[in-house]
Amino acid sequence: MSIVESNQRIEVDFPSVDDVLQTVSGSEVDHEFLEMELGPGLDYYVRRIDRLMLAGDRVLDAGCGVGQWSAALAQRFRHVEAIDLKENRLEVARYLSQHHRIDNMTVRCGSIDDLPYEDTSFDAVFCYGVIMFTPIQQVLAEFHRVMKPGGRVYVCLNAGGWSRYLIDERSKTHPAVADVGRMTLYKTYWHRAINAGFAESLQSGAGQQLVMPKLILRSVLAWARLSRINPDKLATVLLKSSPQGRLLYESVKQDCGPDLVKRLMVDVIACLKGGDVREGFGPERAYNPDDINDLVAGAGFSEFDWASEGDLVYDWQQPACKPRYDGYFNNRLSVWEFQAAKPDWQAIPVSADFHIRRADDAASHPIFFDQTAQPRVSNTTQLSYPPELFAFAQRLAKDSGGTNYLAALARQICRDAEDDTGRACCIIRFVQKALFRDPVCQPLEQGGSVPDAATILFCARGRCGHAAELVSTLAQVVGIESRITQLPQHVIAELSIEGRWVIADADAFKNGVVPLNRDDRLLSMKDLKDNPYQIDRFSSTGLYIRPNSSYTQGVFGTQVRGYVDALEPDDRGFVSRLYSEESIGFPPSLPEILRFELADDDRFELEWAESIVREGELRGYRVRVGTTSCGWTYQALPNDESLLNETLDNVLSVETLETSVCGTVPKGTGELFASITPFSSRIDLEPETFFRPSEEARCER
């Protein structure tokens, strides 16, 4: 069967269950199971795979079962290796391969915790509904071993909600599954308690609760027997001696039933004796994303993404697919999926363009996760940047060479500069492009401090402190003395150039803007002490993010409220306020264009709402009407110098105190663009003060 393009539907479908059971002689696979696996149809499985955007030539379907996913993967990969321990299910997989004439699929019997494949054999690994029944650490290590650097693994597995579903719902038709669900939860709660240090706290808790400091185990048990203390009571006392034990007890009591509460007491005594009760459990258990994240990272994977089953989407252009199972049961995560990547450190060359692309991606992909209906983010928020992404950036920074990588990068950035001023400008402009000024989330160390420069660079997003640290470090590695300066409302880097400490702000000023003084030299804090308003001559493009823009929304489009970097210009004030407490004043509010239309007599009419001025007085509006757009909006800010473009004024350029203008449309013109820039008496302090334009309006015939 030839590989089908991802945008094409699959016309063929699975054979009927009756045909399968008649053809596969001696199969013990029952009718209900096959109906459940084959019922959705081949096209469904292919569409699910398309949404995951797995790529490459060779893929492993680990724990393939009856091969429904294998057959779907064969539509997208040049070769599929399908492996499972259950030979009766593999018979069905082989039949599906023959039925659909799939010649790029190999079916093999084997265990996924000891894969019979060479290292780096696969571009992707696919594992659906199997891994929670296996020794998961060993399986993840095997997946990592057989995957090529840069490859991705997809896994679907069960959380605790699935066990509750078995207990509360599925048991109504299949009574035996209730005990399976309870035992799975019991094992899960024990694993979590042990991993959280319950065994250690149990020993110390024995001495504390029995008022016998440093009491050894034998004395505790002997004392209990002599005192005729019921072992269950002793176990209960020990359980309640630590937070891990209390959580274990309450969880088992709530979810597992009285029989397993009794077993809990026996296992607590066994644990006190020094045994690992998990050894008799077997590998089956439920997993939450937090449980898996650490295991995945420990196996060497990164870029951990998860969602409830069927909801992990990378290609949003693909149509929605109903999940095989409900992701939640009674508000508890039930069935979920994740992807992770095997890092390819050597795929990161020393390249300025690489980091600029990462910043572009950061600008277009919000990662703040909405936890409430109206999330509020303060200027001290730390938890909005996912810890796993931060850890991934740290690993990239370390494995790429850290400071040595930054030195090589700085040399590349500054290769055409002739002196320290040129090198400083090259570094500032690079950081402007390589660091998305994220108004919502910032990567921080656990204690809240700004990370090292290499980690900041690989995170590709941050705020003023991040930009200052990165500029300062890059300057140092090319021999420019630097320092970081904390201003009342801002953090900047200062560089020592020709005996002067000059401002190197790649946060408030971006898109190629580097503030200069009247002598066309890099601006210094000393210059601003003499005249703080001169910095207002330059467009603070880093502060262009406005409320209700895509940049202030979470991943689901919910508007984030409260962060100081998402203010309107008239609430934020002039940029000089960041540098000098002496600087006062606010610019006029951006006018809203109410009407822009072409009249019948080849004239246009433009009308806007009056700007509000909080300080000083409105001096007028600079109106530009032209045949060419500025090319940007506040909703889509470019990461280059094009943000400084203005609407062409080849049709009309005028200053007025009115809130409407009209003019003649040039012959042959099909569309016009207009922008309005209000200006105030602030120009008395600095005649060249930069005022921001309105959102551009467009009209056409």
C-alpha positions in Angstrom: 0.0 0.0 0.0 1.4 3.4 -0.9 1.8 6.1 1.6 -1.2 8.5 1.6 -0.9 12.3 2.0 -2.0 13.5 5.3 -4.8 15.6 3.9 -6.5 12.7 2.1 -9.1 10.5 3.7 -8.8 6.7 3.8 -11.5 5.1 1.7 -10.9 1.5 2.7 -12.1 0.3 6.1 -11.5 -2.5 8.5 -13.1 -5.9 7.8 -16.1 -6.9 9.9 -15.5 -8.5 13.2 -17.3 -11.7 12.1 -15.0 -11.9 9.0 -11.9 -11.5 11.3 -13.1 -14.2 13.7 -13.9 -16.6 10.9 -10.5 -16.1 9.2 -8.2 -16.0 12.2 -8.4 -19.7 13.3 -8.1 -20.5 16.9 -8.0 -16.8 18.0 -9.1 -16.2 21.6 -9.9 -12.6 20.9 -13.5 -12.1 21.8 -16.1 -10.4 19.7 -16.7 -7.5 22.1 -13.0 -6.6 22.2 -12.6 -6.6 18.4 -15.7 -4.5 18.0 -14.3 -2.0 20.4 -10.9 -1.9 18.6 -12.0 -2.0 14.9 -15.3 -0.3 15.3 -14.1 3.3 14.8 -12.7 2.4 11.4 -9.3 2.9 9.7 -10.0 6.5 8.7 -10.6 7.4 12.3 -7.2 6.1 13.4 -5.4 7.8 10.6 -7.0 11.2 11.4 -6.0 10.8 15.0 -2.4 10.2 13.9 -2.5 13.2 11.6 -3.3 15.5 14.5 -0.2 14.3 16.3 2.2 15.3 13.5 4.6 12.4 14.1 7.1 12.3 11.3 9.9 10.3 9.8 10.3 7.0 7.8 10.2 4.3 10.5 7.8 4.0 13.4 7.4 1.4 16.2 3.9 0.5 17.4 4.9 -0.8 20.8 2.2 -3.0 22.2 0.3 -3.0 19.0 -2.5 -5.4 20.0 -4.7 -6.3 17.1 -2.9 -3.8 14.9 -5.5 -1.1 14.2 -3.0 1.7 15.0 -0.3 -0.2 13.1 -2.4 -0.2 9.9 -3.1 3.5 10.3 0.6 4.3 10.9 1.4 2.4 7.7 -0.6 5.1 5.8 1.8 7.8 7.0 5.2 6.0 7.5 7.4 4.1 5.0 7.8 1.3 7.5 6.0 0.2 10.6 7.3 -2.4 13.1 4.4 -3.8 15.2 5.3 -5.7 18.4 3.2 -7.3 21.1 3.4 -10.2 23.6 0.0 -11.7 22.8 0.3 -14.0 19.8 -3.5 -14.3 19.4 -3.8 -10.5 18.9 -0.9 -10.5 16.5 -2.9 -13.0 14.4 -5.5 -10.3 13.9 -2.8 -7.7 13.1 -1.3 -9.9 10.4 -4.8 -10.5 9.0 -5.4 -6.7 8.8 -2.1 -6.3 7.0 -3.1 -8.9 4.4 -6.6 -7.6 4.1 -5.5 -4.1 3.4 -2.5 -5.2 1.3 -0.1 -3.4 3.6 3.4 -4.2 2.5 5.3 -1.8 4.8 4.3 -3.3 8.1 6.1 -6.1 10.0 4.5 -7.9 12.9 6.6 -9.4 15.6 6.0 -11.1 19.0 8.1 -9.6 21.8 8.1 -7.5 24.9 8.4 -3.7 24.9 10.6 -3.7 28.0 13.3 -5.6 26.0 12.9 -4.5 22.4 14.6 -6.6 19.7 15.8 -3.6 17.7 19.1 -1.8 17.2 19.8 1.5 18.8 18.4 4.6 17.0 16.2 2.4 14.7 13.1 4.6 14.7 12.0 8.1 14.0 8.9 7.7 16.2 7.5 5.4 18.8 3.8 4.9 19.3 2.4 3.2 22.4 -1.4 3.2 23.0 -3.0 1.8 26.1 -0.2 -0.5 27.2 2.6 1.2 29.2 0.7 1.3 32.5 0.9 -2.5 32.6 4.7 -2.7 32.1 7.8 -1.8 34.1 7.5 1.7 32.9 11.0 3.0 33.6 12.5 0.2 31.7 10.1 0.6 28.8 10.8 4.4 28.6 14.5 3.6 28.6 14.0 1.2 25.7 12.0 3.7 23.8 14.8 6.2 24.2 17.4 3.7 23.1 15.7 2.7 19.9 14.7 6.2 18.9 16.8 8.5 16.7 17.8 11.9 18.2 15.1 14.4 17.4 12.4 11.6 17.3 9.2 11.7 19.3 7.3 9.2 21.4 3.5 9.2 21.8 1.9 7.3 24.7 -1.7 6.9 25.8 -2.3 5.6 29.3 -4.7 5.5 32.2 -5.0 7.8 35.3 -6.9 7.1 38.5 -10.2 8.2 37.0 -10.2 5.1 34.8 -10.0 2.8 37.8 -12.9 4.7 39.3 -14.8 4.2 36.1 -14.2 0.4 36.3 -15.4 0.4 39.9 -18.5 2.6 39.5 -19.7 2.0 36.0 -18.1 -0.9 34.1 -18.6 -3.2 37.0 -22.4 -3.0 36.4 -21.9 -5.3 33.4 -18.5 -6.8 34.2 -18.4 -7.2 38.1 -14.9 -8.6 38.2 -13.4 -5.3 36.9 -14.3 -3.5 40.2 -11.6 -5.5 42.0 -9.1 -4.7 39.2 -9.8 -1.0 39.6 -9.5 -1.0 43.4 -6.3 -3.0 43.3 -4.8 -0.7 40.7 -5.6 2.4 42.8 -4.1 0.6 45.9 -0.8 0.0 44.1 -0.8 3.5 42.8 -1.3 5.1 46.2 1.5 2.9 47.6 3.9 3.9 44.9 3.2 7.6 45.4 3.6 7.3 49.2 7.0 5.4 48.9 8.3 7.9 46.3 7.3 10.7 48.6 9.4 9.3 51.4 6.8 7.3 53.4 9.2 4.5 54.3 11.7 6.9 55.9 9.0 8.9 57.7 7.5 5.7 59.0 10.7 4.9 60.9 11.0 8.3 62.4 7.2 8.4 63.1 7.4 5.2 65.1 9.8 6.8 67.6 7.8 10.1 67.8 4.3 8.6 68.1 5.3 5.9 70.6 7.4 8.3 72.7 10.5 6.2 72.2 13.2 8.3 70.6 15.7 6.3 68.4 13.7 3.1 69.1 14.7 0.3 66.8 12.2 -1.8 64.9 12.4 -4.9 67.0 11.7 -2.9 70.2 8.7 -1.3 68.6 7.1 -4.6 67.6 8.1 -6.4 70.8 6.7 -3.5 72.8 3.5 -3.7 70.8 3.1 -7.5 71.5 3.8 -7.1 75.2 1.4 -4.3 75.5 -1.2 -6.4 73.6 -1.6 -3.6 71.1 -3.7 -4.6 68.1 -1.4 -4.5 65.0 -4.1 -2.6 63.1 -4.1 0.1 65.7 -0.3 0.2 65.6 -0.4 0.6 61.8 -3.0 3.3 62.1 -0.9 5.2 64.5 2.1 4.9 62.3 0.2 5.9 59.2 -1.0 9.1 60.8 2.6 10.0 61.9 3.4 11.6 58.6 1.7 13.5 55.9 2.5 10.8 53.3 1.0 8.2 55.6 -2.2 10.2 56.2 -2.6 10.8 52.5 -2.1 7.1 51.8 -4.7 6.1 54.4 -7.3 8.6 53.3 -6.8 7.6 49.6 -7.2 3.9 50.2 -10.1 4.4 52.6 -11.9 6.6 50.0 -11.3 4.6 46.8 -10.3 1.0 47.6 -12.9 -0.4 49.9 -12.7 -2.1 53.4 -10.8 -5.2 52.3 -7.9 -3.2 51.0 -8.0 -0.9 54.1 -7.3 -4.1 56.1 -4.5 -5.1 53.8 -3.1 -1.6 54.2 -2.5 -2.3 57.9 -0.6 -5.5 57.1 1.5 -3.8 54.4 2.4 -0.9 56.8 3.8 -3.3 59.3 5.7 -5.0 56.4 7.1 -1.7 55.3 8.1 -0.9 58.9 10.1 -4.1 58.9 12.1 -2.8 56.0 10.5 -4.5 53.1 9.4 -2.9 49.8 5.7 -3.8 49.6 5.7 -2.8 45.9 7.7 -5.9 45.0 4.6 -8.1 45.2 2.4 -5.7 43.4 3.4 -6.1 39.8 3.8 -3.2 37.4 0.2 -2.2 36.9 -0.8 1.2 38.3 -2.4 4.5 37.3 -0.4 7.5 36.4 -1.0 11.2 36.6 1.0 13.6 34.4 3.1 14.6 37.4 4.1 11.0 37.9 5.1 10.6 34.3 6.9 13.9 33.8 9.7 12.9 36.1 10.0 9.4 34.6 10.1 10.8 31.1 12.8 13.3 32.0 14.7 10.6 33.8 14.7 8.4 30.6 16.3 11.3 28.7 13.2 12.8 27.0 12.2 16.4 26.9 9.4 18.6 25.6 6.7 16.8 27.6 3.2 17.7 26.4 0.0 16.1 27.6 -3.8 16.3 27.3 -6.8 14.1 27.9 -7.1 11.3 25.4 -7.8 12.6 21.9 -7.1 16.2 22.8 -3.4 16.4 22.2 -3.3 18.4 19.0 -0.3 19.7 17.0 -1.9 20.1 13.6 -4.9 22.3 14.3 -6.0 22.2 10.6 -7.0 18.6 11.0 -10.7 18.0 11.8 -11.6 17.2 15.4 -11.7 13.5 16.4 -13.9 12.1 19.2 -11.6 10.3 21.7 -11.9 6.6 22.1 -12.5 7.1 25.8 -13.7 9.9 27.9 -10.7 11.9 29.3 -12.4 12.5 32.6 -14.7 10.5 34.9 -16.5 12.4 37.6 -13.9 15.3 37.2 -11.0 12.9 37.6 -8.5 12.4 34.8 -9.2 9.1 33.3 -7.4 8.4 30.0 -4.7 10.8 28.8 -1.9 11.0 26.3 1.5 12.6 26.0 4.3 13.2 23.6 8.0 13.8 24.4 11.1 14.2 22.3 14.5 12.6 22.3 16.8 15.7 22.2 19.2 16.2 19.4 21.8 18.4 20.9 24.1 18.2 17.9 21.3 19.6 15.7 21.8 23.0 17.3 24.5 24.9 15.4 25.9 28.2 16.6 23.4 30.3 14.7 21.8 33.7 15.5 18.9 32.8 13.1 18.1 29.7 15.1 17.4 31.8 18.2 15.5 34.4 16.2 13.2 31.7 14.9 12.7 30.4 18.5 11.6 33.9 19.6 9.2 34.1 16.6 7.7 30.8 17.7 7.4 32.0 21.2 5.5 35.1 20.1 3.0 33.0 18.2 2.5 30.2 20.8 1.2 31.3 24.2 2.0 28.8 26.9 0.2 30.3 29.9 -2.4 27.7 31.1 -5.7 29.2 32.2 -6.5 27.8 35.6 -9.5 30.0 36.3 -12.3 31.6 34.3 -10.5 35.0 34.5 -6.9 34.4 35.3 -5.0 37.2 36.9 -1.3 37.5 36.5 0.7 39.8 38.7 4.2 41.2 37.9 5.6 38.6 40.3 3.9 35.6 38.8 6.4 32.7 38.4 4.3 29.6 37.8 3.0 30.6 34.4 6.1 29.2 32.6 6.0 25.4 32.6 8.7 23.8 34.7 9.4 21.1 32.1 10.0 23.6 29.4 12.4 25.5 31.7 14.2 22.2 32.5 14.5 21.5 28.8 16.0 25.0 28.1 18.5 24.3 30.9 19.6 21.1 29.3 19.9 22.7 25.9 22.0 25.4 27.5 24.3 23.0 29.3 24.7 20.5 26.4 25.3 23.2 23.8 28.3 24.4 25.8 26.9 27.2 28.0 29.3 30.2 28.1 31.5 28.7 25.3 28.4 28.6 23.1 27.6 32.2 24.0 31.1 33.3 23.1 31.0 31.6 19.7 27.5 33.1 19.1 28.7 36.6 20.1 31.6 36.4 17.7 29.2 35.4 14.9 26.9 38.3 15.8 29.7 40.9 16.0 31.8 39.7 13.1 31.2 42.8 10.9 31.5 45.3 13.8 34.6 47.5 13.7 34.7 48.8 17.4 33.0 48.4 20.7 30.1 50.7 19.7 29.4 48.5 16.7 29.7 45.3 18.8 27.3 46.7 21.4 24.7 47.6 18.8 25.0 44.2 17.2 24.4 42.5 20.5 21.5 44.7 21.5 19.7 44.2 18.1 20.3 40.4 18.3 18.8 40.2 21.8 15.9 42.3 20.7 15.0 39.7 18.1 16.0 36.6 20.0 13.9 37.3 23.1 10.2 37.6 22.9 9.0 40.1 25.5 6.3 37.9 27.0 3.8 40.0 29.1 2.3 36.9 30.7 4.9 34.3 31.6 8.5 34.5 32.5 11.1 31.7 32.9 12.5 31.9 36.4 14.6 29.7 38.8 12.8 28.0 41.6 13.6 30.7 44.0 12.3 33.4 41.6 15.7 34.7 40.2 16.5 35.2 36.6 18.3 32.2 35.1 21.7 32.2 33.4 22.1 33.8 30.0 22.3 30.6 28.0 19.1 29.2 29.6 17.4 32.6 28.9 18.5 32.3 25.3 17.0 28.9 24.8 13.8 29.8 26.6 13.4 32.6 24.0 11.1 34.6 26.1 11.4 36.9 29.1 11.2 40.4 30.4 13.6 43.3 31.2 15.7 41.3 33.7 16.2 38.5 31.2 17.2 40.9 28.4 19.6 42.7 30.7 21.3 39.4 31.7 21.6 38.2 28.2 23.0 41.5 26.8 25.4 41.8 29.7 26.8 38.3 29.3 27.2 38.5 25.5 29.0 41.8 25.9 31.4 40.4 28.5 32.4 37.4 26.2 33.5 39.9 23.5 35.5 41.9 26.0 33.1 44.8 26.8 32.7 45.5 30.5 29.1 45.4 31.5 26.8 45.8 34.6 23.1 45.3 35.3 21.3 48.3 36.8 18.1 48.1 38.7 15.9 51.2 38.1 12.8 52.0 40.1 10.5 50.3 37.5 12.9 48.7 35.1 16.1 46.6 34.7 18.7 47.4 32.1 22.3 46.5 31.1 24.9 49.2 30.9 28.1 48.8 28.8 31.4 50.6 29.2 32.1 52.1 25.8 34.9 54.7 25.3 34.9 55.5 29.0 31.1 56.0 29.2 28.5 53.7 30.7 25.8 53.6 28.0 22.3 52.1 28.0 21.8 48.7 26.4 18.1 48.1 26.7 16.8 45.3 24.5 13.5 45.0 26.3 11.7 48.4 26.1 13.4 49.1 22.8 13.2 46.4 20.1 12.9 46.1 16.4 16.3 47.8 15.7 15.7 50.8 18.0 18.9 51.8 19.9 18.5 55.2 21.7 21.1 57.8 20.9 21.8 61.2 22.4 21.9 64.5 20.5 25.5 63.8 19.4 24.5 60.5 17.9 26.3 58.5 20.5 24.8 55.7 22.5 22.6 57.3 25.2 23.8 57.1 28.8 22.1 57.5 32.2 24.2 60.6 32.7 22.7 62.0 29.5 19.2 61.3 30.9 20.1 63.0 34.2 20.7 66.2 32.2 17.5 65.7 30.1 15.3 62.7 31.0 12.8 63.4 28.2 15.2 62.9 25.3 14.7 59.1 25.4 11.1 59.7 24.5 12.3 60.5 21.0 12.5 56.8 20.3 9.7 54.3 19.8 9.5 51.9 22.8 8.4 49.0 20.5 8.9 46.5 23.3 6.0 48.1 25.1 3.5 47.8 22.2 1.6 44.9 23.7 -1.9 46.0 24.5 -4.8 44.5 26.6 -7.1 42.2 24.7 -4.4 41.4 22.2 -3.4 37.8 21.4 -0.3 38.3 23.5 -2.3 38.8 26.7 -4.3 35.6 26.3 -3.8 32.1 27.6 -3.7 29.0 25.4 -7.4 28.8 25.2 -7.9 32.5 24.4 -8.9 33.6 27.8 -7.9 37.2 28.6 -5.3 37.4 31.3 -5.9 40.5 33.5 -3.8 42.5 35.8 -0.2 42.3 34.6 1.6 45.7 34.3 3.0 44.9 30.9 -0.4 44.7 29.3 -1.5 48.3 29.7 -2.7 50.9 27.2 -0.1 53.5 26.4 -2.0 56.2 28.2 -1.9 54.1 31.4 1.7 53.1 31.0 3.1 56.6 30.4 6.1 57.7 28.4 9.2 55.4 28.4 11.2 58.0 30.2 9.2 57.1 33.3 11.1 53.8 33.5 14.4 55.7 33.6 13.8 58.7 35.7 11.5 59.4 38.7 11.6 63.1 37.6 9.9 62.3 34.3 6.1 62.8 34.4 3.2 62.6 32.1 1.2 60.2 29.9 0.6 60.2 26.2 -2.9 60.7 24.8 -5.1 57.6 24.4 -5.0 55.9 21.0 -8.0 57.1 19.0 -10.5 54.6 17.7 -11.4 55.1 14.1 -15.2 55.2 13.9 -15.8 55.6 10.2 -13.6 55.3 7.1 -15.4 55.0 3.8 -15.4 56.0 0.2 -18.2 58.4 -0.9 -19.9 58.3 -4.3 -18.1 61.4 -5.6 -14.6 59.9 -5.4 -14.0 61.3 -1.9 -13.2 59.5 1.3 -14.4 60.4 4.8 -12.5 59.6 8.0 -13.8 60.0 11.5 -12.4 59.0 14.9 -13.2 59.2 18.6 -11.5 62.0 20.5 -8.3 61.0 22.4 -8.2 61.5 26.2 -5.2 63.4 27.7 -4.6 62.8 31.4 -1.8 65.4 31.7 -1.2 68.5 29.6 -3.4 69.3 26.7 -4.1 67.8 23.3 -2.3 69.7 20.5 -3.8 67.8 17.6 -3.8 64.7 15.4 -1.4 63.7 12.7 -3.5 62.0 10.0 -2.0 59.8 7.4 -4.0 58.4 4.5 -2.3 56.4 1.7 -2.5 53.6 -0.7 -0.1 51.4 1.2 -0.5 49.8 4.6 2.0 50.0 7.4 1.9 46.2 7.4 1.3 45.6 11.0 -1.3 45.7 13.8 -1.1 45.7 17.6 -2.6 42.2 17.3 0.3 41.0 15.1 3.6 42.6 16.0 6.5 41.8 13.7 9.8 40.9 15.2 11.8 43.1 12.9 12.2 46.7 11.8 8.9 46.7 9.9 7.2 47.5 13.1 8.5 51.1 12.6 6.7 51.4 9.3 4.0 54.0 9.0 0.9 54.2 6.9 1.8 55.8 3.5 0.7 59.4 3.4 0.6 59.9 -0.4 -3.1 60.7 -0.3 -3.3 62.9 2.8 -0.9 64.1 5.5 -2.3 66.7 7.8 -2.3 67.9 11.4 -5.7 68.9 12.8 -7.6 69.4 16.1 -10.8 68.1 14.5 -11.9 64.5 14.8 -12.7 64.0 11.1 -11.2 64.7 7.7 -12.1 64.1 4.1 -10.2 64.1 0.8 -10.1 63.0 -2.8 -9.4 59.4 -3.8 -6.7 59.2 -6.5 -8.0 57.8 -9.8 -7.5 54.1 -10.1 -7.2 53.5 -6.4 -9.0 50.5 -5.1 -8.3 50.7 -1.4 -7.0 53.2 1.2 -5.4 52.9 4.6 -5.5 55.5 7.4 -3.8 56.0 10.8 -4.1 58.8 13.4 -1.5 59.8 15.9 -2.5 62.1 18.7 0.1 64.4 20.2 0.1 66.5 23.3 1.8 69.4 25.0 4.5 67.0 25.9 6.3 68.3 22.9 7.1 71.4 24.9 9.5 69.3 27.0 10.8 67.3 24.0 9.9 68.5 20.5 10.7 65.2 18.9 8.6 63.1 21.3 7.4 59.9 19.7 3.6 59.3 19.9 2.1 56.0 19.0 -0.3 55.7 16.0 -3.8 54.3 16.2 -4.7 50.9 14.9 -4.7 51.2 11.1 -8.1 51.3 9.2 -8.8 50.2 5.7 -11.5 50.9 3.2 -12.1 49.8 -0.4 -14.4 50.5 -3.3 
